[in-house]
Amino acid sequence: MDTVNRNLKFLRAKEGLTQREFGERLGLKQATVGAYEEGRATPPLSCLTDISRIFKVSLDNLINADLSTLPEKGW
């Protein structure tokens, strides 16, 4: 799940959000977002689906691709 962790951090930074703000959009605590980004916890499928929908990223790319290397239109 290393790719997912990096992608969460990338999406958050791209939007200019703090972990707390990112968490508020997803209904999560800041500590949970930090745990996901640092790989201490794995986001459940329901959370990944929400992230995919909110940030307009395909679930496949969110899980498997390095978003920082893809053109945004290809997400």
N, C-alpha and C positions, 0 to 999 in steps of 0.2 A: 504493500500500500504506500510505498515511499513516494510514488508519483502523485497520488492523491494529496498527500501532505504538502508537497511542494506546490501543487496547483491551488490549494486553498490559500496558502500564503501569497502566491502570485496574484490571484483574483482580488484578495483583500487589498494588497498594496496598489494594484492597478486602479482600484476604485478610490484609493486614498482614505481607506477606513482603518480605524483602530480595531484591535481585536474585540473590544467591547461593542463598537458600532456594528461590526460584522456579525457578532453574536446576536445583537438586537434584531437585525434583519431576519435572522434565522430562528429566533426564539431560543437562543442558547446563552449560557453564561460565558463571560470572557475566559474563565479558566478552562472551559471545555474547548473553546476555539484554540487556545494555546496548546492544549494537549493534542488536538488533532494536527495542528501545524508542526509540532515537535515530534510527532510519531509515538507519543505515549499512549494514545488511544486511537481507535479506528472509528470513523463516523459510520453510523448505521445506514442502510440503504435508504431509509426514509429521509435522512438528512442530506445524503448525496443527491437524491431526487429533487429536494427543495433547492439546493445550491444550483443544480443544473437548470432548473426553471427560472430562478431569480436572476441568475447571471447569464442566461441564454447560452449555455454551453451544453453540448450533447453529453449525455451520461457516459457514453463510450470514451469520448475525449477526456472528460474529467478524470476518469479512472486510469486510462491507458496511455494518454499522450502528454508530452511536456507542453503545456499551453504557452509557455514563454517562447517557444520556437515556432509556433503556428501563427499564420495570419489570422487576425480576429474573425474575419469572415468565414474561415474554415472551421470554426468551433462548432 
